[in-house]
Amino acid sequence: MELLCVAPSALLLFGLTAAVAIDPYLRKQQKRTMLGICVLVFVLMGQNYLDYVLATGTPAIGLRIADSILGYCIRPIVLLLFLHVVRPARRYTAEWCLVGVNAAIHLTAFFSDVCFTIDAANHYRSGLPILSSSCLITSLILLAELVFLTVREYRLSARMETLTPFFVTVMILLALLADGHIGAVPQPQSFLTIAMVIGSALYYFWLHLQFVREYERALAAEQRVQIMMAQIQPHFLYNTLATIRNLCLTSPETAADVIEQFGTYLRQNLATLDQPDLIPFSKELEHVRVYAEIETQMFPHIHVGYEIEDDNFMLPPLTVQLLVENAIQHGVLAKEDGWILVQSRQVSGGHAVVVSDNGVGFDPAVLVDERGMHRGIRNVRERIERQCGGSLTVESTPGEGTTVTILVPDAPEA
């Protein structure tokens, strides 16, 4: 019957261990630390049950003292290991010294009763209050540091998530009070151990959310690098340098202007590496204009126009610019009189950006052909959907032109 009381906690801890073992977002060091926590909590559960058996069965005073010392030593270590999960790079020398002092104090029970002892009647007797409370004091210090460090390391926006570390703390404190109220009454599983099992699971899943967000932010940064590098296409770079060379011979002043525009273009591309997920449309439009001016210097038969009625919204960087580049390279470049029109306007529930051209057109059902010429459109669509919850639609007729429309929903009110 007593084992049935332990089963729910054991099953929860077993599931937590399995989740940690297969978690793809945990770094190796963090995974090892979390698995170490699971092992120690398993040991703590076993220690609790053994203490119950020794307290209610045939007296074995020496074994019960050793079992109690083990429990008092493990509890602070579990909290300290969580600090290593939250901030792996830190050494926590002072904290480990504190845990070592706590262990040394309780080890005195083998030869003295200054901390605690088990009397001849097999009853637990505490010693000096300051020494017998060392495990509690050490645990409270580490618990306070854990809450402070997690909130500082992971600044949260979701209120419910912010409550998780505090909920775990309150749960552990209530468990301590419950164990203190029961006193020396034997029980197969202490309230504190149950709280540590549940708290470990809650803390892990809370940390897992933060690890996933870190991974997504790193992935977004990597994608920004890839997008930036993709924007500086070799043909555009070579054509721009060739144009500047020719202008140096025929029109040095115009060559100087193109060099300045090209420098601005490169600077804006590099700046996207430090940009947040979304930027103002006005900033994206500025980049479009610089790019278009360079292209029209190289290809005077291409004209780029603008009808901007709305610029008070945010969107991912290098999206409209990529659409304009795609329209030039794969749409109007072969036309004798090619034009591209960039429009923006407010619509019901959001904002619309339209890039249209009179180019060669294509089948919109196939956005990637054997040369990948429309991969850019698909890339923009994925980023618009993922980063701002918007949409991208394409209307194109072979031989007549293409119209790409981006819809960006209104930002939610703070």
DAMOSUL-V783501 format. One line per field, one symbol per residue. ss: DSSP state (2 for helix, 1 for strand, 0 for the rest). phi: phi as a letter, one per 20 degrees, with the letter a starting at -180 (. if undefined). burial: # if it has 16 or more other ideal C-beta (glycine too) atoms within 10 Angstrom, else .. A space follows every 10 residues. Layout:
# DAMOSUL-V783501
ss: ???
phi: ???
burial: ???
This chain:
# DAMOSUL-V783501
ss: 0222222222 2222222222 2200000222 2222222222 2222222222 2222220000 2222222222 2222222222 2222220000 0022222222 2222222222 0000011100 0001110022 2202222222 2222222222 2220000022 2222222222 2222222222 2200000000 2222222222 2222222222 2222222222 2222222222 2002222222 2222222222 0222222222 2222222222 2222000011 2222222222 2222222200 0111111100 0001100002 2222222222 2200000111 1111111001 1111111000 0000000000 0000222222 2222222200 1111111000 1111111110 0000
phi: .ffffeggff ffffffffff fdfeeffgff fffffffgff fgfffffgff fffffddfgb ffffffffgg ffffgffgff ffffffcffe elffffffff fgffffffff cbdfeabdff emdfceefgf efefffffff ffffffffff fffcfddeff fffgffffff ffffffffff ffmeffbgbf ffffffffff fffffffggf ffffffffff ffffffffff fefgffffff ffffffffed bgffffffff ffffgfffff fffdffgccf fgffffffff ffffffffcf fdcddccddb cebdbffldf fffffffffd cdfeefcecc cdcbbecfnr ccccdcbdef maeffcecdf emfdffffff gfffffecme bccccbcgnd pccdddddfg ffff
burial: .....#..## .##..##.## ..#.##...# ########.# ##.##.#### #####..... ...####### ########## ######.... .#..#..##. .##.#####. ....####.. .#.#..#... ##.###.### .##.##..## ...#.#.... ...##..##. ##..##..#. ......#### ########## ####.###.# #......... ..##..##.. #....#..## ..##..#... ....#.##.. ##.###.##. .#..#.###. #.###.#### #####.##.. .#.#...... ..######## ########## ##.....### ####.....# ########## ##.#..#... ...#.##.## #.##..##.# .#.#.#.... ########.. ....
